[in-house]
């Protein structure tokens, strides 16, 4: 589904995600703008878009991590007020938590997270992600820590998995095995995945759909089984013996086009000194410079 695009209607029971004419901001310019998206149960959706175009914000809203007003439903329930069970968000911020790098074994850590409740899933994930239970968390590399995070996060069976660049630290072998495992979860259990990333290796044959985002909106959602633009790129690569990823080539073209898209006037509200959107803090800060410091010297108490 895309802004201005028409699709065949789906019953609410068929949909994992239903977002309609959704707009969201953090108090400044809109991050998401009249966004429409429908994802059916069982789909493996790749989200493509440049930095700052709203991918992470959308995933966090679907995960119930942001209060909002508007139509954003997961399994036919409000994503925040009535958030359903079985929704899992995995992002990059977890590994930066100082408590995670404590001096404890991976075995103890996973046990404290409930691994004993799902012994078969735990065993499979440890195998797929090549996790050593004797590792000490405080001694791990970023890639090893990411594998522990994924093992811990995927222990409990989930219905909707929201991945935000979380595989970026994995080597190609582990990442490939993880993608195989996740695909099997969708095909055998009917689970759903929405995956935002800038690393496209191996995803051309993994995804069932690709969503293109730009300027806070969904430009289009494509089914890989009916995607002439992607088919043309793959054909060109075959005919010219090109070894790089056709999906990466297509996404590269999209991102270049998106940089040329006209932005709304919110872009003109960036603060020259920081390059960030203008906020209430900028107004308060300016008032302090103009009035507060003029009448009160904090250091000399005058």
C-alpha positions as a LaTeX table, in Angstrom:
\begin{tabular}{lrrr}
\hline
Residue & $x$ (\AA) & $y$ (\AA) & $z$ (\AA) \\
\hline
Unk1 & 0.00 & 0.00 & 0.00 \\
Unk2 & 1.27 & 3.47 & $-0.79$ \\
Unk3 & 0.06 & 7.05 & $-0.64$ \\
Unk4 & $-2.30$ & 7.46 & $-3.54$ \\
Unk5 & $-2.05$ & 3.78 & $-4.47$ \\
Unk6 & $-4.93$ & 1.34 & $-4.46$ \\
Unk7 & $-4.79$ & $-2.22$ & $-3.23$ \\
Unk8 & $-7.34$ & $-4.97$ & $-2.78$ \\
Unk9 & $-9.01$ & $-4.66$ & 0.63 \\
Unk10 & $-7.89$ & $-7.05$ & 3.37 \\
Unk11 & $-9.93$ & $-8.16$ & 6.33 \\
Unk12 & $-8.68$ & $-7.03$ & 9.71 \\
Unk13 & $-7.96$ & $-10.66$ & 10.59 \\
Unk14 & $-5.51$ & $-10.89$ & 7.66 \\
Unk15 & $-3.51$ & $-7.82$ & 8.72 \\
Unk16 & $-0.58$ & $-7.73$ & 11.10 \\
Unk17 & $-0.17$ & $-3.96$ & 10.60 \\
Unk18 & $-2.67$ & $-1.35$ & 9.49 \\
Unk19 & $-1.58$ & 2.30 & 9.41 \\
Unk20 & $-3.79$ & 4.89 & 7.73 \\
Unk21 & $-3.14$ & 8.59 & 7.06 \\
Unk22 & $-0.80$ & 8.67 & 10.03 \\
Unk23 & 1.16 & 11.78 & 11.04 \\
Unk24 & 3.59 & 12.00 & 13.96 \\
Unk25 & 6.11 & 14.44 & 15.40 \\
Unk26 & 8.22 & 14.84 & 18.53 \\
Unk27 & 6.93 & 18.38 & 19.03 \\
Unk28 & 8.69 & 19.88 & 16.02 \\
Unk29 & 8.35 & 19.18 & 12.29 \\
Unk30 & 6.44 & 16.05 & 11.32 \\
Unk31 & 8.55 & 12.90 & 11.17 \\
Unk32 & 5.80 & 10.76 & 9.64 \\
Unk33 & 3.41 & 12.49 & 7.25 \\
Unk34 & 0.10 & 11.03 & 6.07 \\
Unk35 & 1.67 & 7.58 & 6.07 \\
Unk36 & $-0.28$ & 4.55 & 4.86 \\
Unk37 & 0.88 & 0.95 & 5.24 \\
Unk38 & $-0.73$ & $-2.45$ & 5.43 \\
Unk39 & 1.22 & $-5.64$ & 6.14 \\
Unk40 & $-0.46$ & $-9.03$ & 6.02 \\
Unk41 & 0.31 & $-11.83$ & 8.44 \\
Unk42 & 3.23 & $-13.95$ & 7.26 \\
Unk43 & 4.90 & $-11.28$ & 5.13 \\
Unk44 & 8.63 & $-10.53$ & 5.29 \\
Unk45 & 8.84 & $-6.81$ & 4.60 \\
Unk46 & 12.06 & $-4.92$ & 3.89 \\
Unk47 & 11.84 & $-1.17$ & 4.58 \\
Unk48 & 14.13 & 0.97 & 2.42 \\
Unk49 & 14.79 & 4.68 & 2.93 \\
Unk50 & 17.51 & 7.21 & 3.65 \\
Unk51 & 18.61 & 8.31 & 7.10 \\
Unk52 & 16.05 & 10.53 & 8.81 \\
Unk53 & 13.11 & 9.48 & 6.64 \\
Unk54 & 11.09 & 7.91 & 9.49 \\
Unk55 & 11.90 & 4.19 & 9.42 \\
Unk56 & 12.93 & 3.88 & 13.09 \\
Unk57 & 10.08 & 6.11 & 14.26 \\
Unk58 & 7.58 & 3.93 & 12.41 \\
Unk59 & 8.98 & 0.73 & 13.91 \\
Unk60 & 8.98 & 2.18 & 17.42 \\
Unk61 & 5.35 & 3.26 & 17.05 \\
Unk62 & 4.33 & $-0.20$ & 15.85 \\
Unk63 & 6.21 & $-1.65$ & 18.84 \\
Unk64 & 4.13 & 0.46 & 21.24 \\
Unk65 & 7.09 & 2.57 & 22.34 \\
Unk66 & 5.59 & 5.96 & 21.41 \\
Unk67 & 2.30 & 7.54 & 22.43 \\
Unk68 & 0.43 & 8.88 & 19.44 \\
Unk69 & $-2.89$ & 10.01 & 18.03 \\
Unk70 & $-4.12$ & 8.42 & 14.84 \\
Unk71 & $-4.74$ & 5.09 & 13.16 \\
Unk72 & $-1.83$ & 2.72 & 13.80 \\
Unk73 & $-3.04$ & $-0.78$ & 14.59 \\
Unk74 & $-1.22$ & $-4.05$ & 15.14 \\
Unk75 & $-3.29$ & $-7.23$ & 14.94 \\
Unk76 & $-6.35$ & $-4.96$ & 14.89 \\
Unk77 & $-5.47$ & $-3.31$ & 18.19 \\
Unk78 & $-4.16$ & 0.17 & 18.93 \\
Unk79 & $-0.36$ & $-0.11$ & 18.86 \\
Unk80 & 0.05 & 1.94 & 22.06 \\
Unk81 & $-3.15$ & 2.02 & 24.12 \\
Unk82 & $-4.09$ & $-1.61$ & 23.53 \\
Unk83 & $-0.73$ & $-3.06$ & 22.45 \\
Unk84 & $-1.04$ & $-6.77$ & 21.62 \\
Unk85 & 1.23 & $-9.50$ & 22.92 \\
Unk86 & 3.73 & $-11.15$ & 20.60 \\
Unk87 & 5.27 & $-7.93$ & 19.22 \\
Unk88 & 9.06 & $-7.80$ & 19.42 \\
Unk89 & 11.29 & $-4.81$ & 18.60 \\
Unk90 & 15.05 & $-5.29$ & 18.31 \\
Unk91 & 17.23 & $-2.23$ & 17.71 \\
Unk92 & 20.84 & $-1.22$ & 18.05 \\
Unk93 & 20.54 & 0.69 & 21.33 \\
Unk94 & 20.47 & $-2.47$ & 23.50 \\
Unk95 & 24.19 & $-3.16$ & 23.18 \\
Unk96 & 25.02 & 0.35 & 24.45 \\
Unk97 & 23.37 & $-0.30$ & 27.82 \\
Unk98 & 26.19 & $-0.38$ & 30.38 \\
Unk99 & 24.35 & $-2.99$ & 32.47 \\
Unk100 & 24.55 & $-5.45$ & 29.57 \\
Unk101 & 28.36 & $-5.49$ & 29.75 \\
Unk102 & 28.41 & $-6.89$ & 33.28 \\
Unk103 & 30.78 & $-9.66$ & 34.29 \\
Unk104 & 28.39 & $-12.59$ & 33.89 \\
Unk105 & 28.26 & $-15.65$ & 31.68 \\
Unk106 & 25.97 & $-15.82$ & 28.66 \\
Unk107 & 24.44 & $-18.97$ & 30.14 \\
Unk108 & 23.49 & $-17.15$ & 33.35 \\
Unk109 & 22.20 & $-14.16$ & 31.41 \\
Unk110 & 19.98 & $-16.22$ & 29.08 \\
Unk111 & 18.70 & $-18.29$ & 32.00 \\
Unk112 & 17.68 & $-15.10$ & 33.78 \\
Unk113 & 15.79 & $-14.11$ & 30.61 \\
Unk114 & 13.78 & $-17.34$ & 30.66 \\
Unk115 & 15.69 & $-19.60$ & 28.27 \\
Unk116 & 14.70 & $-22.68$ & 30.29 \\
Unk117 & 11.07 & $-22.11$ & 29.30 \\
Unk118 & 11.87 & $-22.67$ & 25.60 \\
Unk119 & 14.70 & $-25.22$ & 25.54 \\
Unk120 & 14.26 & $-26.21$ & 21.88 \\
Unk121 & 14.18 & $-22.61$ & 20.64 \\
Unk122 & 17.16 & $-21.77$ & 22.83 \\
Unk123 & 19.16 & $-24.67$ & 21.45 \\
Unk124 & 18.32 & $-23.74$ & 17.86 \\
Unk125 & 19.14 & $-20.04$ & 18.31 \\
Unk126 & 22.47 & $-20.81$ & 19.99 \\
Unk127 & 23.30 & $-22.99$ & 16.99 \\
Unk128 & 22.14 & $-20.47$ & 14.38 \\
Unk129 & 23.87 & $-17.50$ & 16.01 \\
Unk130 & 26.96 & $-19.46$ & 17.09 \\
Unk131 & 26.73 & $-18.34$ & 20.70 \\
Unk132 & 29.07 & $-19.80$ & 23.32 \\
Unk133 & 27.35 & $-20.10$ & 26.70 \\
Unk134 & 30.69 & $-19.71$ & 28.51 \\
Unk135 & 31.30 & $-16.23$ & 27.08 \\
Unk136 & 31.49 & $-13.38$ & 29.61 \\
Unk137 & 29.38 & $-10.40$ & 28.58 \\
Unk138 & 31.97 & $-7.78$ & 29.51 \\
Unk139 & 34.58 & $-9.44$ & 27.26 \\
Unk140 & 32.52 & $-9.66$ & 24.07 \\
Unk141 & 33.02 & $-7.85$ & 20.78 \\
Unk142 & 30.14 & $-5.84$ & 19.31 \\
Unk143 & 29.31 & $-8.69$ & 16.94 \\
Unk144 & 29.29 & $-11.31$ & 19.70 \\
Unk145 & 27.16 & $-9.08$ & 21.92 \\
Unk146 & 24.71 & $-8.59$ & 19.07 \\
Unk147 & 24.39 & $-12.36$ & 18.70 \\
Unk148 & 23.58 & $-12.65$ & 22.42 \\
Unk149 & 20.96 & $-9.92$ & 22.05 \\
Unk150 & 19.30 & $-11.71$ & 19.15 \\
Unk151 & 19.34 & $-15.02$ & 21.02 \\
Unk152 & 17.77 & $-13.41$ & 24.07 \\
Unk153 & 15.20 & $-11.45$ & 22.04 \\
Unk154 & 14.06 & $-14.33$ & 19.87 \\
Unk155 & 13.72 & $-16.88$ & 22.71 \\
Unk156 & 10.00 & $-16.36$ & 23.21 \\
Unk157 & 7.83 & $-17.11$ & 20.16 \\
Unk158 & 6.77 & $-13.84$ & 18.54 \\
Unk159 & 4.07 & $-12.93$ & 16.05 \\
Unk160 & 5.48 & $-9.63$ & 14.73 \\
Unk161 & 9.22 & $-8.98$ & 14.65 \\
Unk162 & 10.43 & $-5.41$ & 14.09 \\
Unk163 & 14.14 & $-5.31$ & 13.21 \\
Unk164 & 15.93 & $-1.97$ & 13.10 \\
Unk165 & 19.49 & $-2.37$ & 11.72 \\
Unk166 & 20.10 & $-5.02$ & 14.35 \\
Unk167 & 22.08 & $-7.34$ & 12.07 \\
Unk168 & 24.70 & $-4.76$ & 11.09 \\
Unk169 & 27.37 & $-6.22$ & 13.43 \\
Unk170 & 26.99 & $-9.81$ & 12.24 \\
Unk171 & 29.42 & $-11.51$ & 9.92 \\
Unk172 & 28.01 & $-12.83$ & 6.65 \\
Unk173 & 27.84 & $-16.48$ & 7.77 \\
Unk174 & 25.86 & $-15.80$ & 10.95 \\
Unk175 & 23.65 & $-13.25$ & 9.21 \\
Unk176 & 22.80 & $-15.70$ & 6.42 \\
Unk177 & 21.88 & $-18.45$ & 8.88 \\
Unk178 & 19.77 & $-16.01$ & 10.90 \\
Unk179 & 17.85 & $-14.93$ & 7.80 \\
Unk180 & 17.15 & $-18.57$ & 6.96 \\
Unk181 & 15.86 & $-19.14$ & 10.48 \\
Unk182 & 13.62 & $-16.05$ & 10.40 \\
Unk183 & 12.18 & $-17.03$ & 7.03 \\
Unk184 & 11.35 & $-20.46$ & 8.42 \\
Unk185 & 9.59 & $-18.83$ & 11.38 \\
Unk186 & 7.34 & $-16.93$ & 8.97 \\
Unk187 & 6.65 & $-19.91$ & 6.72 \\
Unk188 & 5.95 & $-22.44$ & 9.49 \\
Unk189 & 4.26 & $-20.27$ & 12.13 \\
Unk190 & 2.71 & $-17.51$ & 10.00 \\
Unk191 & 4.77 & $-14.88$ & 11.85 \\
Unk192 & 5.48 & $-11.47$ & 10.31 \\
Unk193 & 8.69 & $-9.46$ & 9.97 \\
Unk194 & 9.33 & $-5.80$ & 9.18 \\
Unk195 & 13.04 & $-5.24$ & 8.68 \\
Unk196 & 14.66 & $-1.80$ & 8.24 \\
Unk197 & 18.29 & $-1.93$ & 7.14 \\
Unk198 & 20.90 & $-0.47$ & 4.81 \\
Unk199 & 22.62 & $-3.84$ & 4.31 \\
Unk200 & 20.90 & $-5.58$ & 1.40 \\
Unk201 & 23.10 & $-8.65$ & 0.86 \\
Unk202 & 20.94 & $-11.76$ & 0.61 \\
Unk203 & 17.65 & $-9.92$ & 1.04 \\
Unk204 & 16.60 & $-9.97$ & $-2.62$ \\
Unk205 & 15.50 & $-13.59$ & $-2.33$ \\
Unk206 & 14.56 & $-13.41$ & 1.37 \\
Unk207 & 11.95 & $-10.66$ & 1.40 \\
Unk208 & 8.36 & $-11.14$ & 0.26 \\
Unk209 & 7.73 & $-7.40$ & $-0.03$ \\
Unk210 & 9.72 & $-4.17$ & $-0.06$ \\
Unk211 & 8.46 & $-0.84$ & 1.26 \\
Unk212 & 9.98 & 2.40 & 0.02 \\
Unk213 & 9.92 & 5.32 & 2.46 \\
Unk214 & 10.87 & 8.95 & 1.84 \\
Unk215 & 10.16 & 12.17 & 3.74 \\
Unk216 & 8.12 & 10.36 & 6.38 \\
Unk217 & 5.73 & 8.64 & 3.98 \\
Unk218 & 5.41 & 5.28 & 2.27 \\
Unk219 & 6.03 & 5.88 & $-1.42$ \\
Unk220 & 5.16 & 2.32 & $-2.44$ \\
Unk221 & 4.93 & $-1.26$ & $-1.27$ \\
Unk222 & 5.97 & $-3.92$ & $-3.79$ \\
Unk223 & 5.32 & $-7.66$ & $-3.90$ \\
Unk224 & 8.53 & $-9.33$ & $-5.13$ \\
Unk225 & 6.41 & $-11.74$ & $-7.20$ \\
Unk226 & 4.96 & $-8.82$ & $-9.14$ \\
Unk227 & 7.75 & $-6.27$ & $-9.26$ \\
Unk228 & 8.72 & $-5.36$ & $-12.86$ \\
Unk229 & 11.21 & $-2.69$ & $-11.79$ \\
Unk230 & 13.20 & $-5.20$ & $-9.73$ \\
Unk231 & 12.91 & $-7.86$ & $-12.44$ \\
Unk232 & 14.44 & $-5.44$ & $-14.95$ \\
Unk233 & 17.42 & $-4.76$ & $-12.67$ \\
Unk234 & 17.99 & $-8.48$ & $-12.11$ \\
Unk235 & 17.84 & $-9.12$ & $-15.85$ \\
Unk236 & 20.36 & $-6.35$ & $-16.54$ \\
Unk237 & 22.75 & $-7.83$ & $-13.96$ \\
Unk238 & 22.48 & $-11.30$ & $-15.49$ \\
Unk239 & 23.03 & $-10.07$ & $-19.05$ \\
Unk240 & 26.07 & $-7.99$ & $-18.10$ \\
Unk241 & 27.60 & $-10.48$ & $-15.67$ \\
Unk242 & 27.45 & $-8.06$ & $-12.76$ \\
Unk243 & 28.31 & $-9.59$ & $-9.40$ \\
Unk244 & 26.90 & $-6.97$ & $-7.03$ \\
Unk245 & 23.40 & $-7.24$ & $-5.55$ \\
Unk246 & 20.52 & $-6.25$ & $-7.87$ \\
Unk247 & 18.55 & $-5.20$ & $-4.77$ \\
Unk248 & 21.36 & $-2.91$ & $-3.65$ \\
Unk249 & 21.51 & $-1.39$ & $-7.15$ \\
Unk250 & 17.75 & $-0.75$ & $-7.10$ \\
Unk251 & 17.83 & 0.76 & $-3.59$ \\
Unk252 & 20.78 & 2.94 & $-4.57$ \\
Unk253 & 18.72 & 4.33 & $-7.45$ \\
Unk254 & 15.76 & 4.96 & $-5.16$ \\
Unk255 & 17.85 & 6.79 & $-2.55$ \\
Unk256 & 19.40 & 9.01 & $-5.21$ \\
Unk257 & 15.93 & 9.86 & $-6.50$ \\
Unk258 & 14.65 & 10.54 & $-2.98$ \\
Unk259 & 17.43 & 13.07 & $-2.38$ \\
Unk260 & 16.01 & 15.06 & $-5.29$ \\
Unk261 & 12.45 & 14.99 & $-3.96$ \\
Unk262 & 11.15 & 18.37 & $-2.80$ \\
Unk263 & 10.94 & 18.61 & 0.98 \\
Unk264 & 8.23 & 20.45 & 2.84 \\
Unk265 & 8.87 & 23.74 & 4.63 \\
Unk266 & 9.80 & 21.91 & 7.83 \\
Unk267 & 13.25 & 21.51 & 6.29 \\
Unk268 & 13.57 & 25.29 & 6.36 \\
Unk269 & 13.11 & 25.21 & 10.13 \\
Unk270 & 16.48 & 23.63 & 10.85 \\
Unk271 & 18.66 & 25.48 & 13.31 \\
Unk272 & 21.75 & 26.82 & 11.47 \\
Unk273 & 24.01 & 26.15 & 14.45 \\
Unk274 & 23.03 & 22.49 & 14.90 \\
Unk275 & 21.36 & 21.36 & 11.68 \\
Unk276 & 18.52 & 19.96 & 13.81 \\
Unk277 & 14.80 & 20.81 & 13.61 \\
Unk278 & 13.74 & 23.96 & 15.46 \\
Unk279 & 12.17 & 23.14 & 18.82 \\
Unk280 & 10.74 & 24.84 & 21.91 \\
Unk281 & 14.16 & 24.57 & 23.53 \\
Unk282 & 15.61 & 26.86 & 20.86 \\
Unk283 & 13.05 & 29.51 & 21.77 \\
Unk284 & 13.69 & 29.16 & 25.52 \\
Unk285 & 17.43 & 29.20 & 24.96 \\
Unk286 & 17.17 & 32.39 & 22.92 \\
Unk287 & 14.99 & 34.01 & 25.60 \\
Unk288 & 17.62 & 33.16 & 28.23 \\
Unk289 & 20.34 & 34.74 & 26.16 \\
Unk290 & 18.28 & 37.85 & 25.56 \\
Unk291 & 16.71 & 38.33 & 28.98 \\
Unk292 & 17.89 & 35.99 & 31.73 \\
Unk293 & 21.64 & 36.55 & 31.58 \\
Unk294 & 21.11 & 40.26 & 31.10 \\
Unk295 & 19.51 & 40.64 & 34.52 \\
Unk296 & 21.28 & 37.95 & 36.51 \\
Unk297 & 24.89 & 36.88 & 36.67 \\
Unk298 & 24.90 & 33.31 & 38.01 \\
Unk299 & 28.64 & 33.23 & 38.71 \\
Unk300 & 28.94 & 36.51 & 40.60 \\
Unk301 & 25.46 & 36.38 & 42.09 \\
Unk302 & 24.78 & 39.95 & 41.04 \\
\hline
\end{tabular}
